[in-house]
Amino acid sequence: MTPPVSRLLSCLALLICATGSAHAESMFQPPRTINIPGNALRSFDIGYAQDGVYALADRSNHGVDLIDTRTLQFLGRIPGFAGPVGAGQGGPNGVVMINGTRLWAGDGGSLVRVADMRSRRIVATVATGGSKQVDELAYDPRDHLVIAANNADDPPFLSFISSRAPYRVRARLRLPQATGGLEQPLWDPRTGMVYVAVPELDGVAARGGIAVIDPRSARLTGVHDLARCMPGGLALGPGGKLLVGCSDDAVAAGFKAVSLLLDPVSGKILRTFHQVGGSDEVWFDSASGDFMLAAVANPGGPVLGVIDARRPHWVENIPSGRHAHSVAADPGNGRAFVPVAAGDKTCPRGCVEVFKLKN
């Protein structure tokens, strides 16, 4: 897809595309804000956008919030989750949507909840057999699987759950070498493999990696080592290139705030972006052709980082807000949704900021 004309004109005028330098004017409109009803938004996790709906794991309100990505209206909430009950047991956490009808979310007590998006009710609960929360999720439509990460169990493990009722756990894979837990799993339609961000390997903070897993056999086929990154979020872009968000934990450990573009087959690092890092969730927005990074620990304060995925090059960092560690964009209209925690000067009770390219 050709980048928007406005972007090309702005890049030519400001020489951003050629130099990657900071520019005077953002290519995005000033963010709009959406207030969330109920308790102040103090604890939240991953967002997901599909088919005109943005879903947010809202622990403060023990549910998943649903927002219309076109009208920016709050649609309602799927209740019945653990809430912010403590480290390793809270929920909801990771979220995926399937075919616009079913929403899956990780919860406390080693549970995965399956909800009907029309009735906004939990219709099934899957126990993954651990003792801690289920965190991030991925969906494999080829094999009809949801891959769920028990990040806080010792050892951490993945469950491969049938996405068809009655939603049985088909297999589990324990990863004892993942001594710092597990972050984002991601299914790749080009290779059929699942990639999982592993922040720490074998007790060495400076050594993390991307685990490569065959979902059909639930077997680990390899690990791409990544030094001083502690990977968190993953997103696939054009040509199957994988953006790796080096995490806020990496920044806390004293490593540089960077992001990496990876060939997921060979494990080769194709590019290092020094302009943005310290991210949790990252996303590929097919409407704009950009990677977006919720860089909560970027030096100088939280930003929404934007990387042109096709060229590829860094575009800009847009200031976001307090604890802004998740992002999701609707592929239908390119609106990016970034929740901000209560206590931020822009929205004292917390809110969701909405970013969009200028026309």
N, C-alpha and C positions, 0 to 999 in steps of 0.2 A: 504494500500500500504506500502511495506517495505521501510524505508528510504534509500536513495542512499548509495551505498557501501562507497563512498568517505566520506560521512557524518559519517557513523559508525566508519570508521577508524580514522577520525579526532577526533571524540568524545572519542574514546578509548585512543588515544595518548595524548590528552590534558586533559582528565578527565572532559570535559565540561558537558557531559550528566549526569554524576553522581553528580556533584557539582553545576552546574549552574554558575560557576565563570567565570570571564573574561579570555579570551584566547589570545594566542600570535598571531595567524594567522586566518584571516577570512576564512570562508568556501565559500565565494563568490569571483568571479573574480573581479578585479578592474573595476569600472563602465565605460561603454562606454557612449558617449554623442551624442545627436541628436540636431542639431541646428534647430530652428523654423524660417521660413522666415517671413518677414513683420516687424511689430513693435517689439521692444524689449519686451520680456516676463516679464512684471511687475505685471500683475494681471491675475490670473487663479484660477480655482476651481477644481472640481472633475475629476478624470480619470476613464475610464472603458475599459476593454479588453475582446474581444470575437472573435472567428473565425478568428484569424490572424490579427485583427485590434485593435490598441489602439486608443482611442478617448480621447481628452483633451479639457475641457472647457476653452478656451483661450479668456478671456475678452479683453486683450490688442489688439487683432486682430478681435474682434467682431464676433467670430466664434468658431466652434469646429474643432480642428485639428485632422487629421487621419494619423496614422503611421502604416506601415507594421511591425508586430512584428517578422517576420522572417528575412527580408532583412534590417530592421531598416531604411527604406526609408520613407521620408515624402510623403504621397499620395495626399494630398490636404486638402482643408478647406471647411467646410459648413458655408457660410457667412449669415449675416442678423440678428445678435443678438445685444442687447442693448450696450454691451461693459461696461467699468468701469465708469458708469455715476453717482455713488454716493451710499451711504449706503442704502440698502434696495431696490434698483432699478436696479442693474447691472445684467449682464448676458453675456454668458451662465453660469449656475451653476451646478446643478446635471445632470448627464448623464446616460442613460441606452440604451443598444442595444437589439433589438428583432429580433431573427431569421436571423441575419446577413444582414437584408435588411432595417430595419427602426431604426433610431436613435431618441430618445426623449431627450429633454433638457429643463430645467427650464430657464426662461428668465425674464427680467424686465417687469413691467406693468401687473403683475399677469398672465403671459402667459406661456404656454407650447408649444414648437415647435416640430413638427414631421418632420423628414427629410428623404429623400431617400438617402441611402448611395452610390448607384451607380452613380446617377447624381449629388450628393452633393448639393441638393437643398431642401429648406424647402417646404414641400408639404401640410402642414396643420398647423393651429394655433388654440390652445384651450385656451379660456379665463376661468380662474377659479373663477372670480368674486370678487377678492380682490383688494387692492390698491397698494400693494408692490410686490416684485419679487417672483417668484416661485423658491424654492431652491432645495432641494434634492428630488430624485425620487426612487421608487421601482417598480418592475414588478411582478405581480401575474399571472402566465400562466394558473393556474387552472381556475380562474374566468375571465381571459382575461381583466385584469385591470392594469392600471398604477396608482400608488398612488403618488400624488404630494403634497409637503409640502410648504405652504405659511408661512415661518418662521417669517417674519417681520411684518405681519399684527397683529392687536390688536382686538380680540384675534387671535392667530395663528390658522390655520386650515389645514385639509387634504382634497384633492379632489380625488375621485375615478372615473377614466376616462376609458371608454371602449378603449381597445387597438386595436379595429377593427373600420375601417372607418364606419361612419363619426366622430368617436372619441368624443362621447358625454360624458359630466360629468354626471355620474349616481347618485352620492351622495356627500355630504360634511359633515365633522365632525369638529366642532369647539372645541378647547381645551383651555378654559379660565384659567385653572389651570396651563398651561404651560407659566409662566410669563417671562421666558427667551427665548422664541421661541422654535423651533423644529429643530432637526438635522436629522440624517439618518433614513429613514424608510426601513424596510427589511421584505420581505415575507418569511415564513418558510414552506417548502413543507411537513414537518412532521406533523405539527399541523394545517396548513392552516391559521394561524394567521399572522398578520402584527405587527412587533415590531418597535417602534419609540423611538429614543433617545430624552429624554426631559431634557435639562440641568438644569432647575430650576422649582420647584413646589411651587405655592402659595407664591411667593415673597421671598423665603428662599434660598439663594445661596448654602448653604450646603446641601440642599435637592433636588436631582434630581431623575430621574427614567427612567424606560423603560415602555412605554405605550403598552398595549396588546389590539389589535383591531381586530374584526371580519370583514374582508373585504366584506363579503356577505351582512351583515346588516349595515355596516359602523358604528358599535357601539363599544364604549370603554368597554372592559370587565374587565379590571384591570390595576393596575400600580405596578411594582416592584420598591420599593424605593431603591435608592443608595445614600449613604451619602458621601459628600465631593469628588464628582467625576465629576459632570457636563458633563454627557456622550455626546460624539460626534459621532464617527464612530462605526458601528456595522458590524460584520461578523460572519456567521455561519460556523462551522467546523464539524469534524466527530462526529457522534452521536447526532447531533443537538445542540451541545454546542455553546454558544454565546459569542464571544469576544467583550468586551466593551472597547473602547478607552476613558479613562478619558481625557478630552480635554485640549487644551492650555488655554482656559478660566479658567479652574480649577486651573492651575498653577498660572495664573495671579491673581486669588483670594486668593492665599496663601495656597492652598491645595497641598498635596504631589503628585508627578508625578507617577501615577500607571496605570496599566491596569487590567481589571477584566475578569475572565472566569465565565460565568453564566449559570445556568440551566434555560432556558427561560420559562419552564412550571411552576416550583415552585418559581422561583426568587432567589433561593439559590446561593450565591457566592461560587463557587467551588475552586477558586484559585485567589490569588492576586499576580500580578507580580510587584515587586518593582523596577525591573531593567530598566523599560521603561514606559514612560507616557508623557502626554502633546500632545496627538495625535489628528489629525482631521480624515482623511479617514483611515480606516483599511480594510484589504482584506484577504480572505483565498485563498491560491494558491494550488489548488488540484494537480498540477504537483509535487511539492516538499513536500506537506503535512504541509506547514507552514502558520501561520498567519503572515501578514506583517503590520507594523504600520508606518504611516507617522508621526513620533513623532517630530513635529516642535518645541515644547517647552520642549523637554527633557533636564534635567540639563546638562550643558556643551555644548549644541548646538544641532541643528537638526540632527536626525538619522533616518535611516530605521531600525526599530526594527523587530527582527525575533523571533517568538515563535513556537516551534514544537507543532503542534496542537494535535498530537496523544498521546504523552506521558502523559500529556503536560508539557513543561518546556521552559524557556527562553533559546535562543541559542546565540544571539549576537546582538549588536547594531553597525550598519555601518554608519559612518558619511555621511551625505547627503549634503545639501546646503541651501542657503538662502531661507526662506519662503517655505521650502519643506514640504507641508502639505497634499499632496495627493499621493496615490499609487494604482496601479492596475497591476495585473500579468496575462499573457496569460496562460490559463490552458493547452494549447498544448505544450508549450516549457519552461514554468517556468520563463520566463524573466519578471522581475518586472520593471515598468516604474514610475519614480519619477521626476516630473518637479521641476526645480530650478529657482528662480526669478532672473532677471537681477541685476547685481551688485555683484554677487558671483565671487570669484576669479577664479574658474574653468571655468565658462562661463559668461563673462561680460554682454552679451546681453540676458542671460537666455537660458535654454536648457532643454532637458529631459535626465536624467541619466537612464541608463539601467543596472540592476543588474542581475547576473545569478550565480547559483551554479557552483563551479569548477567541472570538469569532474572527 
